[in-house]
Each structure stands twice: as structure tokens, then as C-alpha cells.
Amino acid sequence: MRRLVEQFLLPVLTLAAFVLLWQWGARHYPPEQFPAPSDVVKAIKELSDNGVLWTNIGISLARFAAAYLLAVLVAIPLGLFLGRFTRCHRAIDPLIQVLRPISPIAWFPLAVLWFGIGNAPAVFIIFLAAFYPILLTTVSAVRAVPAVYLKVSSNFGAGPAMTFLRVIVPAAFPGIMVGLHIAVGTAWIHLVAGEMLGAQSGLGFMIIDARNFLRTDQIMAGMLLVGLLGLAIYKGMKLLEGVIGRRWGVAG
């Protein structure tokens, strides 16, 4: 019963309180400035009925998936390598620390020059937003693997490849997942920013297009959908983390 209350009842009550506060605040402003929840729901239905909503959601999710998976495929192997070979990490770390603080949005003018207008600049921006959190947490996770694990593996006659795949990667998995979770948030934020700056489709473009027509209800509808989709992606990652963690014996 207590678990049911903590996992379901409390979030529902918090959401209800938020909606009531939103409704109360909307009463003090014209709908064109601060639409009520009912106006936003109507805007979502309008966008859904004319097909704009589902098209833009699909495009945004496709961009996000392509860029995020590319970042995972590049950053995790590189992070595992740099975490395992300290000298290589020392050689490349200064370059990483120079490039890492540069906001992905600062790359956008160059991205447009290099890739033109369309999907490619947005994918590039999302990739940058996800790449560094995954890379740095993977390196830290590998370097934090207790040395006793490696000694035990060596005593049982495991070779370097088996030690790496059966000991280091599973032991580093929780730390890697931290980076993946962080990267999801930063990548999703920069997806919307990238679509606002130069794309001609997607949720970010939909929000900017609504602004151009002074449709505040559609602006808030887009913002709400961005948040809900971000929550859905986060929950999906938690489920995947649990499945892989149980497989490797690092989760309950």
C-alpha cells in the first residue's frame, strides 16, 4: 500500500495541484497571454486533427533517436578505451576539456554552413549535446572499477578480452547509465533548440510557427508535449536499465 501511494498517488496529486494552480493563474490573464489548461488541450486536439502534431512528433523523435544512438555508438566505445588505457586518456583529455564547455548551440552557425538547412544540423547539435556526458561518465565508470575485480579475474585465468567484457563493462554499467540519463536530458533540450533555430519541421519548429501566428495555446501545447515525451523517454530508459542490470546482476 505504501509503495502504491508513493509511486502513483503522490505523483497524481502533485500533477492535479499543478493543473489547479495553472488554472487559477490563467484566470488573471487574457487567454492570448496565458491560456488555461482547457485551452491547451483544445490546441492539442486541433493540431492532432489536422495532422500537424503527429507529423512533427514523428520527425522530432526520429532526429533524436538517430543523433542519440550515434552518440552512444561513438562515446561508449571511446570512453571504455580511454578509461582502460590511462596514457591515451591523458593525451586526449585536454582537447576534450577545451571542446566540452562549448555550448552545442554555439556550433549551430558552423553546422548550417557545413550541412545546410534540414535534418543534418539538428542531428549534429543533438549529437554534441549527448556525446560529452556519455563519454566522460563512461571514462569515470571504467576507472572506478575496483582493482580487486581485475585481480580475481586474472586469478581465475580470464584473458584481457574476457576480463573487459565480463568484468569491466558490467561493473562500469551503473556509471555509464548515469551518463546516458544525463545525455537524454541535454540532447532532448537541444533537439527543440535546434529545431527552433533552423529546421522546417519538428516540435521546436511547431512552437516557433505558433509564435509567428500569436497562438499562445499552441506554444504551450508544444511545450507540454516536449515535457511529456521527455518523461516517456526517461521511463523507457529506466525500464531498459533494469532489464540490462538484472542480466548482469547489478540491479534488483
C-alpha positions as CSV (number, residue, x, y, z in Angstrom):
1,M,0.0,0.0,0.0
2,R,2.8,2.4,0.9
3,R,4.5,1.7,-2.4
4,L,1.3,2.3,-4.3
5,V,0.9,5.7,-2.6
6,E,4.5,6.7,-3.3
7,Q,4.6,5.6,-6.9
8,F,1.1,6.6,-8.1
9,L,-1.0,8.6,-5.7
10,L,1.6,11.2,-4.8
11,P,2.6,12.0,-8.4
12,V,-1.1,12.2,-9.4
13,L,-1.8,14.6,-6.5
14,T,1.2,16.7,-7.5
15,L,0.0,16.8,-11.1
16,A,-3.5,17.8,-10.0
17,A,-2.2,20.6,-7.8
18,F,-0.1,21.9,-10.7
19,V,-3.1,21.9,-13.0
20,L,-5.2,23.7,-10.4
21,L,-2.5,26.3,-9.9
22,W,-2.2,26.7,-13.6
23,Q,-6.0,27.2,-13.9
24,W,-6.0,29.7,-11.1
25,G,-3.2,31.7,-12.7
26,A,-4.8,31.7,-16.1
27,R,-7.9,33.4,-14.7
28,H,-5.8,36.6,-14.1
29,Y,-4.6,36.9,-17.7
30,P,-6.2,37.1,-21.2
31,P,-6.1,33.7,-23.0
32,E,-3.8,35.2,-25.6
33,Q,-1.2,35.8,-22.9
34,F,-1.6,32.8,-20.6
35,P,-4.1,30.1,-21.8
36,A,-5.8,27.8,-19.4
37,P,-5.2,24.0,-19.4
38,S,-8.5,23.6,-21.2
39,D,-7.3,25.9,-24.0
40,V,-4.1,24.0,-24.3
41,V,-6.0,20.7,-24.5
42,K,-8.1,22.2,-27.3
43,A,-5.0,23.3,-29.1
44,I,-3.5,19.8,-28.9
45,K,-6.8,18.4,-30.4
46,E,-6.7,20.9,-33.2
47,L,-3.1,20.1,-34.0
48,S,-3.9,16.4,-33.9
49,D,-7.0,16.7,-36.1
50,N,-5.1,18.5,-38.9
51,G,-2.2,16.0,-38.7
52,V,0.5,18.6,-37.8
53,L,1.0,17.2,-34.3
54,W,1.8,13.6,-35.2
55,T,4.0,14.6,-38.2
56,N,6.2,16.9,-36.1
57,I,6.3,14.4,-33.2
58,G,7.5,11.7,-35.5
59,I,10.1,13.9,-37.1
60,S,11.5,15.0,-33.7
61,L,11.7,11.5,-32.3
62,A,13.4,10.3,-35.5
63,R,16.0,13.1,-35.2
64,F,16.5,12.4,-31.6
65,A,16.9,8.7,-32.0
66,A,19.4,9.0,-34.8
67,A,21.6,11.5,-33.1
68,Y,21.4,9.9,-29.6
69,L,22.2,6.4,-30.9
70,L,25.1,7.8,-32.9
71,A,26.4,9.5,-29.8
72,V,26.1,6.2,-27.8
73,L,27.8,4.2,-30.5
74,V,30.8,6.6,-30.6
75,A,31.1,7.8,-27.0
76,I,30.8,4.5,-25.1
77,P,33.5,2.5,-27.0
78,L,35.7,5.6,-26.9
79,G,35.0,6.0,-23.2
80,L,35.8,2.4,-22.5
81,F,39.0,2.6,-24.4
82,L,40.1,5.8,-22.7
83,G,39.1,4.6,-19.3
84,R,41.1,1.4,-19.8
85,F,44.3,3.0,-21.2
86,T,45.3,5.8,-19.0
87,R,48.1,7.2,-21.2
88,C,45.7,7.7,-24.1
89,H,43.2,9.4,-21.8
90,R,45.9,11.8,-20.5
91,A,46.9,12.6,-24.1
92,I,43.4,13.4,-25.3
93,D,41.8,14.8,-22.1
94,P,43.0,18.4,-22.6
95,L,41.3,18.5,-26.0
96,I,38.1,17.1,-24.6
97,Q,38.1,19.7,-21.8
98,V,38.6,22.5,-24.3
99,L,35.7,21.4,-26.5
100,R,33.3,20.2,-23.8
101,P,32.3,23.6,-22.4
102,I,31.4,25.0,-25.8
103,S,27.6,25.0,-26.0
104,P,26.1,22.9,-28.8
105,I,24.1,26.0,-29.8
106,A,27.4,27.9,-30.4
107,W,28.1,25.3,-33.1
108,F,24.9,26.0,-35.0
109,P,26.3,28.6,-37.4
110,L,29.0,26.2,-38.4
111,A,26.6,23.3,-38.6
112,V,24.4,25.3,-41.1
113,L,27.5,26.1,-43.2
114,W,28.7,22.5,-43.2
115,F,25.4,20.7,-43.5
116,G,22.9,23.2,-44.8
117,I,19.3,23.6,-43.7
118,G,17.4,20.5,-42.7
119,N,17.8,17.4,-40.5
120,A,21.6,17.3,-40.5
121,P,22.4,20.4,-38.4
122,A,19.8,19.4,-35.8
123,V,21.2,15.9,-35.6
124,F,24.7,17.3,-35.3
125,I,23.7,19.6,-32.4
126,I,21.9,16.7,-30.6
127,F,24.9,14.5,-31.1
128,L,27.2,17.1,-29.5
129,A,24.8,17.5,-26.6
130,A,24.7,13.8,-25.9
131,F,28.3,12.9,-26.7
132,Y,30.3,14.5,-23.9
133,P,28.1,13.4,-20.9
134,I,28.3,9.8,-22.1
135,L,32.0,9.9,-22.9
136,L,33.1,11.4,-19.6
137,T,30.9,9.3,-17.3
138,T,32.0,6.1,-19.2
139,V,35.6,7.0,-18.7
140,S,35.0,7.7,-15.0
141,A,33.0,4.5,-14.6
142,V,35.7,2.3,-16.1
143,R,38.4,4.0,-14.0
144,A,36.3,3.4,-10.8
145,V,36.1,-0.3,-11.3
146,P,37.8,-1.8,-8.1
147,A,41.2,-3.3,-8.8
148,V,40.3,-6.4,-6.8
149,Y,37.8,-7.3,-9.6
150,L,40.7,-7.4,-12.1
151,K,42.9,-9.4,-9.7
152,V,40.1,-12.0,-9.2
153,S,39.5,-12.2,-12.9
154,S,43.2,-12.8,-13.5
155,N,43.4,-15.4,-10.8
156,F,40.6,-17.4,-12.5
157,G,42.6,-17.3,-15.7
158,A,40.5,-14.8,-17.7
159,G,42.2,-13.2,-20.6
160,P,42.2,-9.4,-21.3
161,A,39.2,-9.7,-23.7
162,M,37.1,-11.7,-21.3
163,T,38.0,-9.5,-18.3
164,F,37.0,-6.5,-20.3
165,L,33.6,-7.9,-21.5
166,R,32.7,-9.9,-18.4
167,V,34.1,-7.8,-15.6
168,I,34.9,-4.2,-16.6
169,V,31.8,-3.5,-18.7
170,P,29.2,-4.9,-16.3
171,A,31.0,-3.2,-13.3
172,A,31.0,0.1,-15.1
173,F,27.4,-0.3,-16.3
174,P,25.7,1.8,-13.5
175,G,28.1,4.7,-14.0
176,I,27.6,4.5,-17.8
177,M,23.8,4.6,-17.3
178,V,24.2,7.8,-15.3
179,G,25.8,9.4,-18.3
180,L,23.1,8.0,-20.6
181,H,20.4,9.6,-18.4
182,I,22.1,12.9,-18.3
183,A,22.6,12.8,-22.1
184,V,19.0,12.1,-22.7
185,G,18.0,15.3,-21.0
186,T,20.6,17.5,-22.6
187,A,20.0,16.0,-26.1
188,W,16.2,16.4,-25.8
189,I,16.6,20.1,-24.8
190,H,19.0,20.8,-27.7
191,L,16.7,18.9,-30.1
192,V,14.0,21.5,-29.5
193,A,16.5,24.4,-29.6
194,G,18.0,23.1,-32.9
195,E,14.6,22.8,-34.5
196,M,13.7,26.3,-33.4
197,L,16.9,27.7,-35.0
198,G,16.9,26.2,-38.4
199,A,14.6,23.2,-39.0
200,Q,11.4,23.4,-41.0
201,S,9.7,20.6,-39.1
202,G,9.5,19.1,-35.6
203,L,8.2,20.2,-32.2
204,G,10.6,23.1,-32.0
205,F,9.6,24.4,-35.4
206,M,5.9,23.9,-34.4
207,I,6.4,26.1,-31.3
208,I,8.1,28.9,-33.4
209,D,5.5,28.6,-36.1
210,A,2.8,29.0,-33.4
211,R,4.6,32.1,-32.1
212,N,4.6,33.7,-35.5
213,F,0.8,33.3,-35.6
214,L,0.4,34.5,-32.0
215,R,-1.1,31.1,-31.0
216,T,0.0,31.0,-27.3
217,D,-2.2,28.0,-26.7
218,Q,-0.3,26.1,-29.4
219,I,3.0,27.3,-28.0
220,M,2.1,25.9,-24.5
221,A,0.8,22.7,-26.2
222,G,4.1,22.2,-27.8
223,M,6.0,22.9,-24.6
224,L,3.7,20.4,-22.7
225,L,4.3,17.7,-25.4
226,V,8.0,18.2,-25.2
227,G,7.9,17.6,-21.5
228,L,5.6,14.6,-21.7
229,L,7.7,13.0,-24.4
230,G,10.9,13.6,-22.4
231,L,9.2,11.9,-19.4
232,A,8.3,8.9,-21.6
233,I,11.8,8.6,-22.9
234,Y,13.2,8.7,-19.4
235,K,10.8,6.0,-18.2
236,G,11.7,3.9,-21.2
237,M,15.4,4.2,-20.4
238,K,14.7,3.2,-16.8
239,L,13.0,0.0,-17.9
240,L,15.9,-0.8,-20.3
241,E,18.4,-0.1,-17.5
242,G,16.5,-2.5,-15.2
243,V,16.5,-5.3,-17.8
244,I,20.2,-5.0,-18.6
245,G,21.1,-4.5,-14.9
246,R,19.3,-7.7,-13.9
247,R,21.0,-9.6,-16.8
248,W,24.4,-8.5,-15.4
249,G,23.5,-8.9,-11.8
250,V,23.9,-5.2,-10.9
251,A,20.2,-4.4,-10.3
252,G,17.4,-5.9,-8.3
